[in-house]
Every structure is written in C-alpha cells, then in structure tokens.
C-alpha cells in the first residue's frame, strides 16, 4: 500500500477518483486539519469549563511543579 497526496485541478478528476473508490481500488480519506481535530475534540466535551475552573487547574499544576524544586 502506498499513500500519496493529490491536488485536484479539474472537478472531473474527482468523479474519476470516486469511481475508483467504488471499485475498491482506492480509498478516499478526508483531509485531517488542526481545525477538524479541534472541532472533533470539542464536540466530545461533556461540560464546558469556566475561566475560573481553568485558572484553578493551572494554579494547582503550577503549585505541584514548583513544589518539587524546593
């Protein structure tokens, strides 16, 4: 199996690729971008953190990190 990236310049080429995928000759995978990943992760969040909760967590981690040094 070999993976390549293709830039499609003509819409007709996409229909050809879709036909190849229907014949199970190729697999078309969606492009993975940072924005797609962030959207997916955020959609899985059950509860949104408030700024106060985030600040408390950051302070707790900082206290643990700096307590180790002394």
N, CA, C and O atoms as a GROMACS GRO file, in nm:
protein
  280
    1UNK      N    1   0.085  -0.118   0.000
    1UNK     CA    2   0.000   0.000   0.000
    1UNK      C    3   0.088   0.123   0.000
    1UNK      O    4   0.188   0.129   0.072
    2UNK      N    5   0.051   0.218  -0.079
    2UNK     CA    6   0.126   0.343  -0.091
    2UNK      C    7   0.030   0.459  -0.072
    2UNK      O    8  -0.081   0.457  -0.125
    3UNK      N    9   0.071   0.559   0.004
    3UNK     CA   10  -0.012   0.676   0.029
    3UNK      C   11   0.047   0.795  -0.044
    3UNK      O   12   0.167   0.820  -0.037
    4UNK      N   13  -0.040   0.869  -0.115
    4UNK     CA   14   0.004   0.990  -0.184
    4UNK      C   15  -0.098   1.100  -0.161
    4UNK      O   16  -0.213   1.074  -0.125
    5UNK      N   17  -0.056   1.223  -0.181
    5UNK     CA   18  -0.145   1.338  -0.170
    5UNK      C   19  -0.166   1.394  -0.310
    5UNK      O   20  -0.070   1.408  -0.387
    6UNK      N   21  -0.290   1.425  -0.343
    6UNK     CA   22  -0.323   1.471  -0.478
    6UNK      C   23  -0.396   1.604  -0.470
    6UNK      O   24  -0.488   1.620  -0.389
    7UNK      N   25  -0.356   1.697  -0.553
    7UNK     CA   26  -0.429   1.823  -0.566
    7UNK      C   27  -0.513   1.813  -0.693
    7UNK      O   28  -0.460   1.789  -0.801
    8UNK      N   29  -0.643   1.831  -0.679
    8UNK     CA   30  -0.735   1.815  -0.792
    8UNK      C   31  -0.758   1.951  -0.857
    8UNK      O   32  -0.807   2.045  -0.793
    9UNK      N   33  -0.722   1.961  -0.984
    9UNK     CA   34  -0.736   2.086  -1.057
    9UNK      C   35  -0.863   2.090  -1.141
    9UNK      O   36  -0.908   2.198  -1.179
   10UNK      N   37  -0.921   1.976  -1.170
   10UNK     CA   38  -1.038   1.968  -1.254
   10UNK      C   39  -1.143   1.884  -1.181
   10UNK      O   40  -1.112   1.774  -1.136
   11UNK      N   41  -1.266   1.933  -1.167
   11UNK     CA   42  -1.370   1.859  -1.095
   11UNK      C   43  -1.398   1.720  -1.154
   11UNK      O   44  -1.442   1.631  -1.082
   12UNK      N   45  -1.372   1.701  -1.284
   12UNK     CA   46  -1.394   1.571  -1.346
   12UNK      C   47  -1.302   1.465  -1.285
   12UNK      O   48  -1.337   1.347  -1.280
   13UNK      N   49  -1.185   1.508  -1.239
   13UNK     CA   50  -1.091   1.414  -1.179
   13UNK      C   51  -1.149   1.356  -1.050
   13UNK      O   52  -1.124   1.239  -1.018
   14UNK      N   53  -1.225   1.435  -0.976
   14UNK     CA   54  -1.285   1.386  -0.852
   14UNK      C   55  -1.385   1.275  -0.881
   14UNK      O   56  -1.393   1.177  -0.808
   15UNK      N   57  -1.462   1.291  -0.989
   15UNK     CA   58  -1.559   1.186  -1.024
   15UNK      C   59  -1.486   1.057  -1.063
   15UNK      O   60  -1.534   0.948  -1.034
   16UNK      N   61  -1.372   1.070  -1.129
   16UNK     CA   62  -1.292   0.951  -1.162
   16UNK      C   63  -1.240   0.882  -1.036
   16UNK      O   64  -1.242   0.760  -1.025
   17UNK      N   65  -1.195   0.962  -0.941
   17UNK     CA   66  -1.146   0.906  -0.815
   17UNK      C   67  -1.259   0.837  -0.738
   17UNK      O   68  -1.238   0.731  -0.679
   18UNK      N   69  -1.378   0.896  -0.740
   18UNK     CA   70  -1.492   0.834  -0.672
   18UNK      C   71  -1.529   0.701  -0.738
   18UNK      O   72  -1.568   0.605  -0.670
   19UNK      N   73  -1.517   0.695  -0.871
   19UNK     CA   74  -1.544   0.569  -0.941
   19UNK      C   75  -1.442   0.463  -0.900
   19UNK      O   76  -1.478   0.347  -0.880
   20UNK      N   77  -1.316   0.501  -0.888
   20UNK     CA   78  -1.213   0.406  -0.845
   20UNK      C   79  -1.239   0.358  -0.702
   20UNK      O   80  -1.214   0.242  -0.670
   21UNK      N   81  -1.289   0.447  -0.618
   21UNK     CA   82  -1.320   0.410  -0.481
   21UNK      C   83  -1.438   0.311  -0.478
   21UNK      O   84  -1.438   0.218  -0.397
   22UNK      N   85  -1.536   0.330  -0.565
   22UNK     CA   86  -1.649   0.237  -0.571
   22UNK      C   87  -1.605   0.097  -0.613
   22UNK      O   88  -1.665  -0.002  -0.572
   23UNK      N   89  -1.500   0.091  -0.694
   23UNK     CA   90  -1.446  -0.038  -0.738
   23UNK      C   91  -1.350  -0.098  -0.635
   23UNK      O   92  -1.290  -0.203  -0.659
   24UNK      N   93  -1.335  -0.030  -0.520
   24UNK     CA   94  -1.244  -0.073  -0.413
   24UNK      C   95  -1.098  -0.079  -0.460
   24UNK      O   96  -1.020  -0.162  -0.412
   25UNK      N   97  -1.064   0.008  -0.553
   25UNK     CA   98  -0.925   0.016  -0.598
   25UNK      C   99  -0.846   0.118  -0.517
   25UNK      O  100  -0.725   0.106  -0.501
   26UNK      N  101  -0.916   0.219  -0.466
   26UNK     CA  102  -0.853   0.320  -0.382
   26UNK      C  103  -0.946   0.352  -0.266
   26UNK      O  104  -1.063   0.315  -0.267
   27UNK      N  105  -0.891   0.419  -0.166
   27UNK     CA  106  -0.969   0.468  -0.053
   27UNK      C  107  -0.949   0.618  -0.044
   27UNK      O  108  -0.836   0.666  -0.042
   28UNK      N  109  -1.058   0.691  -0.037
   28UNK     CA  110  -1.050   0.836  -0.024
   28UNK      C  111  -1.072   0.870   0.122
   28UNK      O  112  -1.176   0.838   0.180
   29UNK      N  113  -0.973   0.935   0.182
   29UNK     CA  114  -0.982   0.974   0.322
   29UNK      C  115  -0.992   1.126   0.330
   29UNK      O  116  -0.928   1.196   0.252
   30UNK      N  117  -1.074   1.178   0.423
   30UNK     CA  118  -1.084   1.323   0.436
   30UNK      C  119  -0.952   1.381   0.486
   30UNK      O  120  -0.878   1.316   0.559
   31UNK      N  121  -0.926   1.503   0.446
   31UNK     CA  122  -0.804   1.571   0.488
   31UNK      C  123  -0.813   1.603   0.637
   31UNK      O  124  -0.913   1.659   0.684
   32UNK      N  125  -0.710   1.568   0.710
   32UNK     CA  126  -0.706   1.595   0.853
   32UNK      C  127  -0.636   1.729   0.874
   32UNK      O  128  -0.520   1.747   0.839
   33UNK      N  129  -0.709   1.822   0.933
   33UNK     CA  130  -0.653   1.953   0.963
   33UNK      C  131  -0.663   1.977   1.113
   33UNK      O  132  -0.736   1.908   1.184
   34UNK      N  133  -0.591   2.073   1.159
   34UNK     CA  134  -0.596   2.108   1.300
   34UNK      C  135  -0.736   2.151   1.339
   34UNK      O  136  -0.784   2.114   1.446
   35UNK      N  137  -0.801   2.228   1.254
   35UNK     CA  138  -0.936   2.275   1.284
   35UNK      C  139  -1.033   2.158   1.295
   35UNK      O  140  -1.117   2.156   1.384
   36UNK      N  141  -1.022   2.061   1.204
   36UNK     CA  142  -1.110   1.943   1.210
   36UNK      C  143  -1.088   1.868   1.341
   36UNK      O  144  -1.184   1.823   1.404
   37UNK      N  145  -0.963   1.853   1.380
   37UNK     CA  146  -0.931   1.781   1.503
   37UNK      C  147  -0.986   1.855   1.625
   37UNK      O  148  -1.044   1.793   1.714
   38UNK      N  149  -0.967   1.986   1.629
   38UNK     CA  150  -1.019   2.065   1.741
   38UNK      C  151  -1.171   2.058   1.748
   38UNK      O  152  -1.228   2.045   1.857
   39UNK      N  153  -1.236   2.067   1.634
   39UNK     CA  154  -1.383   2.059   1.632
   39UNK      C  155  -1.431   1.923   1.684
   39UNK      O  156  -1.528   1.916   1.759
   40UNK      N  157  -1.362   1.816   1.644
   40UNK     CA  158  -1.400   1.682   1.688
   40UNK      C  159  -1.380   1.668   1.838
   40UNK      O  160  -1.465   1.613   1.907
   41UNK      N  161  -1.267   1.717   1.889
   41UNK     CA  162  -1.241   1.707   2.033
   41UNK      C  163  -1.340   1.791   2.114
   41UNK      O  164  -1.387   1.748   2.219
   42UNK      N  165  -1.370   1.909   2.065
   42UNK     CA  166  -1.463   1.997   2.136
   42UNK      C  167  -1.605   1.942   2.135
   42UNK      O  168  -1.679   1.962   2.231
   43UNK      N  169  -1.642   1.873   2.030
   43UNK     CA  170  -1.776   1.816   2.025
   43UNK      C  171  -1.793   1.702   2.124
   43UNK      O  172  -1.905   1.670   2.163
   44UNK      N  173  -1.682   1.639   2.165
   44UNK     CA  174  -1.687   1.530   2.261
   44UNK      C  175  -1.687   1.578   2.406
   44UNK      O  176  -1.707   1.499   2.497
   45UNK      N  177  -1.665   1.706   2.426
   45UNK     CA  178  -1.662   1.760   2.562
   45UNK      C  179  -1.802   1.759   2.622
   45UNK      O  180  -1.896   1.815   2.565
   46UNK      N  181  -1.815   1.694   2.736
   46UNK     CA  182  -1.947   1.685   2.800
   46UNK      C  183  -1.984   1.816   2.868
   46UNK      O  184  -2.099   1.860   2.861
   47UNK      N  185  -1.888   1.877   2.933
   47UNK     CA  186  -1.918   2.002   3.002
   47UNK      C  187  -1.809   2.104   2.972
   47UNK      O  188  -1.690   2.071   2.965
   48UNK      N  189  -1.851   2.224   2.955
   48UNK     CA  190  -1.757   2.332   2.925
   48UNK      C  191  -1.701   2.386   3.056
   48UNK      O  192  -1.775   2.408   3.152
   49UNK      N  193  -1.570   2.408   3.059
   49UNK     CA  194  -1.506   2.463   3.178
   49UNK      C  195  -1.519   2.615   3.178
   49UNK      O  196  -1.513   2.680   3.073
   50UNK      N  197  -1.538   2.670   3.295
   50UNK     CA  198  -1.541   2.815   3.308
   50UNK      C  199  -1.398   2.865   3.322
   50UNK      O  200  -1.307   2.786   3.348
   51UNK      N  201  -1.378   2.993   3.307
   51UNK     CA  202  -1.245   3.052   3.320
   51UNK      C  203  -1.192   3.032   3.462
   51UNK      O  204  -1.071   3.016   3.481
   52UNK      N  205  -1.280   3.034   3.561
   52UNK     CA  206  -1.238   3.013   3.700
   52UNK      C  207  -1.188   2.870   3.722
   52UNK      O  208  -1.090   2.849   3.793
   53UNK      N  209  -1.256   2.773   3.662
   53UNK     CA  210  -1.213   2.633   3.674
   53UNK      C  211  -1.079   2.610   3.605
   53UNK      O  212  -0.994   2.538   3.656
   54UNK      N  213  -1.061   2.672   3.490
   54UNK     CA  214  -0.935   2.660   3.417
   54UNK      C  215  -0.822   2.723   3.498
   54UNK      O  216  -0.715   2.665   3.511
   55UNK      N  217  -0.846   2.841   3.553
   55UNK     CA  218  -0.745   2.910   3.634
   55UNK      C  219  -0.708   2.829   3.757
   55UNK      O  220  -0.590   2.821   3.793
   56UNK      N  221  -0.806   2.769   3.821
   56UNK     CA  222  -0.778   2.687   3.940
   56UNK      C  223  -0.693   2.566   3.903
   56UNK      O  224  -0.602   2.530   3.978
   57UNK      N  225  -0.722   2.504   3.791
   57UNK     CA  226  -0.644   2.388   3.746
   57UNK      C  227  -0.501   2.428   3.714
   57UNK      O  228  -0.407   2.357   3.750
   58UNK      N  229  -0.484   2.540   3.647
   58UNK     CA  230  -0.349   2.589   3.612
   58UNK      C  231  -0.270   2.618   3.739
   58UNK      O  232  -0.153   2.582   3.749
   59UNK      N  233  -0.332   2.683   3.835
   59UNK     CA  234  -0.263   2.714   3.961
   59UNK      C  235  -0.224   2.586   4.035
   59UNK      O  236  -0.115   2.578   4.092
   60UNK      N  237  -0.310   2.487   4.034
   60UNK     CA  238  -0.281   2.361   4.101
   60UNK      C  239  -0.160   2.293   4.036
   60UNK      O  240  -0.072   2.243   4.107
   61UNK      N  241  -0.155   2.291   3.906
   61UNK     CA  242  -0.042   2.229   3.835
   61UNK      C  243   0.086   2.307   3.861
   61UNK      O  244   0.191   2.248   3.882
   62UNK      N  245   0.077   2.439   3.859
   62UNK     CA  246   0.195   2.521   3.887
   62UNK      C  247   0.248   2.496   4.028
   62UNK      O  248   0.368   2.484   4.049
   63UNK      N  249   0.157   2.489   4.125
   63UNK     CA  250   0.198   2.463   4.263
   63UNK      C  251   0.267   2.328   4.276
   63UNK      O  252   0.367   2.316   4.346
   64UNK      N  253   0.214   2.227   4.209
   64UNK     CA  254   0.277   2.095   4.213
   64UNK      C  255   0.414   2.097   4.148
   64UNK      O  256   0.508   2.037   4.199
   65UNK      N  257   0.426   2.166   4.036
   65UNK     CA  258   0.552   2.170   3.962
   65UNK      C  259   0.660   2.242   4.044
   65UNK      O  260   0.772   2.192   4.056
   66UNK      N  261   0.626   2.358   4.099
   66UNK     CA  262   0.726   2.435   4.173
   66UNK      C  263   0.753   2.378   4.311
   66UNK      O  264   0.859   2.406   4.367
   67UNK      N  265   0.662   2.302   4.368
   67UNK     CA  266   0.686   2.241   4.499
   67UNK      C  267   0.794   2.134   4.489
   67UNK      O  268   0.864   2.109   4.587
   68UNK      N  269   0.809   2.071   4.374
   68UNK     CA  270   0.910   1.966   4.353
   68UNK      C  271   1.052   2.023   4.356
   68UNK      O  272   1.146   1.954   4.396
   69UNK      N  273   1.068   2.147   4.314
   69UNK     CA  274   1.201   2.208   4.304
   69UNK      C  275   1.258   2.243   4.441
   69UNK      O  276   1.380   2.246   4.456
   70UNK      N  277   1.174   2.269   4.539
   70UNK     CA  278   1.223   2.316   4.668
   70UNK      C  279   1.214   2.213   4.772
   70UNK      O  280   1.252   2.237   4.887
   0.00000   0.00000   0.00000
